[in-house]
Amino acid sequence: MNADQLADMEDIQGLILRGYNFRYIRYIIFSIADAQGARDFCADLLPGSGKPMCITNAEPWPGGVKPDYCLNIGLTYSGMLQLIGQPDCDTVAGDSPELFSIFQQGATYPNNTAAIGDTGASAPKNWWKNSGGWLLKNDPTPNGSELHLQLTLFTHNPESREAYYHTLLSMIPAAGGGQAVVPAFYMDSDPIAVGEDLDYIHFGYKDSLSQPRIGNTLWNKKEVRLLTGVSTVDDRPVVPLYHFAIATSAPSYNAHKLLENGTFAAFRLLYQDVGAFNSFIASDKTTSPELVAAKMCGRWFDGTPLVVSPGGEDKSLKDFDFTNFNYLTHTPNQLGPPGPDDLGARCPYAAHIRRANPRDDSGVTGNNPPNEVHRVLRRASPYGPPYKSDEPKTPEVKRGLVGLFIGANLTDQFQFIMSQWISNGGFRYPDKSPNSSGIDPLFGPQAGDPDPDNHNFAYNTGNGKYKVIPGLERFIRTDGSLYLFLPGIAGLKSLSEGTIPG
């Protein structure tokens, strides 16, 4: 695939190019006990194998009708070693240096964990058992070397989730008196409802509003959007396909043929301390909790962007109205007050959505060209029961966000965003806020952060003065992480054969 070719929908896993919008999800991690049995398992999961379940590719669903399930697969570097061996892994690494090195290091590599804040309580030594869902008899190892395959099962209801999970387990070949691949961890995701809307996360915000608009795909065409019921114009800038589906010929990286039409992802299990978050947004008695929460996120609880409606929620917004906006120069269909928000008077520089995607703001460190290089696809959803204000503090109720953060280049996409925009101060220049916008207020300061400014949340009140709210703490804890390769269908076939393309 060349960088400017249309997406090969048959060869790309479906969740890379589209959100399925299934409500009941199970994230499963397997440990390989027998390499040949694992290869056979992967072969049986190939589309067209005739087996009970198979991996979902990106082709349109017949008649536009959702299937009963969707299934996708990724593997860690340890898993790849099991399937194709060290010499072939070295060949792929040598031909794909920009993409492969961080995947090879893995999510537990000390430089990677330090850069993105996986330290203290979020350090790898505390992962997996902290949140429940660990299935192996032995405790997790700090480096995660026993975790090899990650499958995500999407279904319509809890009953079908359980049924398809058992069907999936029944497909695992026997080996040595046991199973060739063994479930090591799982986490279920169920929707959180606010009224009739099911797209909320535990902190109270409406979710799943903004994803990159990927070029050269069927889903980017106006006719398809209209057929799927999207009525508003999409002003989001187009991000080249090769940032999400790997091309063997791309402007910014080299890639071995095995990686073609695949991608990389960070699998993240993130505990959310809703009680501490609620206490913080209510701590300043001169400001409403709703306004503090909006300034921290960059959206009101219902998803209305601050830069579009700084005064409160706008119930007239629909479809792309929630994401058709820039911070400096209005998009053609941007609603709300005219003029740039270059001082962060409407949406603070520190706000989560501005830090995760600064859009056209070229004053942000590394955002050049804007809207393109440092983007990720977010396929994540909530786990655990909704928060109750009267619930006991001990034992800790397990709840948070789990899923995949997808990009062809983990270093330039996921790792950059987390290290440079989420975890670091000095987000934008010039910045007149008291703490140079500190760090992302939803994630909060890293463990042992000595900078007192990072324990405050400051935002421009719109009159040249700044509101400073002290006591900011870490509301999100990493309870597990893997760096994964999500192969194309042809790549999965090669892996199932224990080979790599010539």
N, C-alpha and C positions, 0 to 999 in steps of 0.2 A: 504494500500500500504506500503510495506517495502521499506527501503531506497535503496535497490539494485534491485528493480523490474523495468521492462520496463515501460515506460510511458503509462498510460491508455488514449489513444488518444480520446476515446469517451467521457471521463469524464472531460478532461481538456479543458479550454477555449483556442481557437486557437491562440490568440495573445501572449500567454505565451510561446509557443514553436516555433513560426515562425513569421517572418514579412510578412504581406500580400502584401506589395508593391502596395497598392491602392493609387491613387494620390489625391483624394478629400475626405476629412474627416470632420465629424461634431462631436465635443465633446459636450455632453449635460449633464447638471446636473438637477435633478428633486428634488422637495420637496414633501414629502408625506402629503396629506391632509386627507386621509382615509386609515387606516392600512389594513383593509380587502381588499379594492380595490387594494392596492399596492401588496398584496400577490397574488391576482387574476391576476394582470398584470404580475408578475414574472412567474406565472404558465403558462400563455399564451405564454411567451417567451421561454419556454423549448423546446428543439429539439423534434420533434415528436408530438407536440401539435396540429398540423393541422392549426394553425393560420397563418396569412399572413407573419409574420416575426418571426425569432427565433435566439437565441444565437448561434454563430458559435463555434463549438468545434475544436479539433486539428486533426481530421481525414483527410486523404488526400482527395483532391477534385476529384470527379469522372472524370477519363480520364485526370487528371492534368489540367482541365479547370477551371479558376477562376469563382466563382459565381458572380451574379450581385451585391451582397453586402456582407459584413461581419458585425456582430454586437456583441459587448461584453459589459459586465455589471460588475459594482463594487458597493459597498455600504459602507457608512461611519458607524462609531459606532452608531451615532444617528439613521441612517437608520436601522441598525440591531436591535436596541432597539424597533423600531416601528414594526418590523416584528415578533420578537420572545419574546420580553419582557425582563424585568430586570432579573428575576430568571434564565432563560436559558442563557442569556448573562454572568451572573456570573459563571454559570457552565462551559461554554466554556473558560472563562478567567482563572478559577482555574485550568483547565486541560492543558492550553497552556500558561504558564507564560512568557516564553522567547519570544513568538511571539505576544501575545495579548496586553501586557501592553501599548506599544507605540501607537498601533492602538486605544486603548481605550482612551488614552490621546488626540490624534488627532493632526493635523498639527498646531493648534493655541496654543497649550500648551506652556507657556512661556519658559520653559527649552529647548524645541525642537526648537523654533524659534530663541532663542539666540544662540544656538550651530551652526546652519547652516546659520546664517546671515540674517534671516527674521526680520530685525529691521529697524528703521527709515522709509524711504519711502517704504520699503518692508514689513513693519509690517502688521499683520492681519487687523488692523482697516482701512487700505487702500485697501483691496482686493476687487476684482470682479467688482466694478463700474469703477475702474481706467482704465480698458482696453476696456470698452464697452461690450455688450453682456448680461448685467443684465436684466432680464425679469420681476421680481416680482415688485409689486407696492411699497412695503416697501424696505428701504435700507437694505443692508446686515448687519447681526449682526457680531460683532467682533469675536465671537467664532464659527460661521458657523453652528450652531445647526439646522438651517432650511434646510440644504443641506444633502440629504439622499441617492440618487441613482445617479450613473454616468454611462452613456451609450456612447459608441463610435461607430459611424456609418461610415463604409468605403465603398466608391463607386467609380465608374469609371469616372464620370463627374459631373459637377455642377447640371445638370438637374435631373439625377437619385438621387443625394443626396437630393434634395428638395422633389422629389416624395416619396422616402423611408422615409424621415423624417415625412411627412404628414401621410403616412401609419402607422408609429409607433405611432404617436399621436392618430390616429383613434382607436388604440387597447386599449387605456387607459379606464378603466371602469368609468362610471359616479358615482358620490357620492355626496349627499347633495346639489344637484343643480349645481354641478361643476364637476371637474375631480378628480379622486382618487389620481393621482400624477400630479404635475403641473411643467411645465418647468420653472426653475429658472435662468438658465444661459446657453449660448451656445457660441461656438467659432468654426469657420470654418478654415480649413487648406487647402490651395491650393499650388501646387508645385512652386518652384522658379527655373527658367531655366537659365543655362549658356550654350549657344549654344543649343545643343540637349539634354544635360544632365539636368534632372529635380531634382537632389538630392542635392540641395544647401540650405544653411541657410542664413539669412540676413547679417551676418558678412562677407559673401563671400566665406566660406569654403564648399567644397563638404562634404556631410554628409552620414550617414548610412553605414559606412565602417566596423565597428567592433562591434560585439556582442559576449557574451559568447557562447562557444561551449558546449551545454548541453549534458551530458551523457545519455545513455539509451533511446534515442529517434530515431525515424525513420529518422529525418532530419540530423542526424549525420553520416549516413551510406554513404560510398563512392559511391555506386551505385545510390542512390537517388540524390546526388550532381551532378553526371554526367548526369542523366536524366533531371535535371533542368538547364543544360547548364553551370555548374561551371567546368572549365577546369584545374585549378591549385590545388595543394595539400594544404590541410588544416593542418597547424602545430600548431594551437591554442591548448593549453592544455584543457582537458575535465574538466568541472565543474560538480560535481554531480547533478543529477536531483533534489534532495531534497532541493537544495538551491533556486529552482524556483517553483516547484510544491510540495506542502507540503505533507510529509509522516507522518503517525501516528507513525512510528518507524524510527527515524533519530538519528544520533550520537550526534547532537548538540542542539536538542530541543525536547520538548514534544508537542503533538498536539491533540486536541479533534477531534473526527471523523467528525464533521461538517466541519472542515478545510481541510480535505483530498482532494488532487488534486486541491485545490484552492491555492491562493497566496495572498500576500499583495502588495500594490503599493502606491507610492506617485504621486498624480496627481498634475502637476505643470503648472502654467501659468506664463511665464517669458518674460517680456518686454525686448527688446534689443535696446540700444541706439547706433544705427549704426553711426550717425553723430559724436558722441564723440569718438567712437572707431576709425573711419577713421582719425579723427584729431590727436589722440594719435600715431597711427602707422606712421603718416607723420611728427611727431614733431621733430624727430632727423634727422637733415639735412645731417648727414654723413652716414646714413644707409637707404637703400631702404625700403619703406613701406611693400613690399612683404616679405622681410627678417624679419622685426620686427614682422609682423603678423605670420609668420611661427614659429618663436621662441616662441611666446605667446601660439600658439596652439599645436605645435609639429608636424604639418603637413603644407605643402605648400597648397595654396588655392585649388589645384586640388585633394588633398587628399594624395599626396606622403608623406610618413613619413620622417622626418628629419634624423632619425637614419639609414634609408635605402639610402637616397639621400640628404646629407647635402648641396649640391651645388645648388639644384634647382629641379623643377618638372621633373619627369621621366615619359614620355608618354608611355613607353613600359609596365608599370605595368598593371596588370589586376587581377580581382577576388581576391583571398587570398594573392596576392603579397602585397596588401595594409595593411595587418594585420599579416603576417607571420614574426614577428620580436620579439626579446627580447632586453633588454638593456645591459645585462652582458654577456650572453652566446648565441651565434647565434643559431637560430632554424635550422633544417636540410635544409630548403629551403629559408632561409633568404637571400635576395639580399643586395647589397651595400657593403661598406667597411668592412673588417674584424676587429676583436678586439672589446673589450667592450667599452661602453660609460659610464663608471662608474664615470667620472668627469662631465658629462653633457655637453661635448664640442659639441656634435652634437645636441642632444635634451635636452634642459635645464630641471633641476629638476622641475622648476616652470611651465613648459609647461602643458597646460590643459590635453592633452591625457596621459601624464606621471603621472599626479596627479590623474586622474580618474581611471587609470589602470596601475600601475607600473610594471606589468608583473613579470619578474623573479628577480627584484631588491629587494633582501632581506634586504638591508640597509634601506628601507623605513619603517617608524613607522607602526607597526601592520601588515605588509605584510608577515605573516608567518602562514601557508604555502603560498608561492606565488601563485597568479593566481586562488585562489579558494574562500575564504570566503567572501571577500569584493567585490563582483561583482553585477551589476544590469543589467537587460534587459532594454533597452531604446526604448520605442515605442512613440516617440515624433516627431513632424513635425512643420514647420513654419506656422505662421498666419500673416495676414496683407500684404499690398502691398510692392513690392520691393522699396528699398531706392532710392531717387533721390537727387543729390547733391544740387539742387536749390530749394528743398521743404522748405516751411516756418517752423520755429522752433515752432511756436504756431499757431493753437493748435497742440499738440503733435500727430504725426501719430502713430496709434496703430499697432505695429508689434513685433514679437518675436517668441518664441517656446512654444508649448503647447503639453502635452501628459503625458504618464505614465512612471514611473521609477520603475521597478518590481523586487521584491525579496521576498522570503518566510519570511525573518527576517529583518524587516525595521530597527531595531536597528543596526545590524551588517552589513547591506548592504547599503541602501540609506543614513541613518543617519550618519553612520561611514564615508562614503566617503565624504559627505558634510561637516561634522564638523572637521574631522581629516586631510583630504587630500586637500580639496578645500579651507576651510576657515582659516586654521592654518598655521603659519610659522613652521620652524623646521621639514620639510617634510621628510628629509633624513639625516642620519648620516654616515660618516662625510660629511660636506657640507661647501665648502670654499667660496661660493658666498657671496657678501657683506651683504645681508639681509637674509641669511639662506633660500633662495628661496622664502621668503615672502609668498604670498598667490596666489591662482589661478588668473592669470592676466586677464582672460576673465570675471570672476566675479568681480574682483577688491576688494578693502578694504571695510569692513563693515562700516555702518554709524557711525561716531564719532570715528573711529579707531585712537588712539593717537600715534601709532607707525609710525614714519616718514618713516621707511624703507618699510613699506607696501604700501606706495604711490609711490614707485619706482619699475621699472621692470629691473632686472639684469640678464644677461646671460653670460656664458663663451664664449669668442670669439675664443677659440681653441688654444691660445698661452699662457695660464695661466693668462691672463688678463680678466677683466670683463667689459662689456658695461653696464652702468647704465643709464636708461632713466627715468627721473622724470615725475611727473604729472599723474601717474596711478590713475584712478578713477573707480567708479562702473559703468560698462557698462550693467549690467543685474539687473533688478528689479523684485522682486516677486510680481505679481499682483493677485495671487490666489493659494491656495494649499489645498489639501484634502489627508488624509490617508485613503486608501480604502482596503476592502477585496474583492478579485475577486473569487467568489466561484466556485468549481467544479460543474458540471451539477447536480450530486446527492445532493450536498450541496445547490444549488439553489432550487431544488425540496423541500428539507426540509424547507428552508426559506419561500417558497411559501405556505407551509402548516402550518406555524407558530410553527414548532416543531424543535427539534434537535435530532440526532440519539442517541440511548441509548448507 
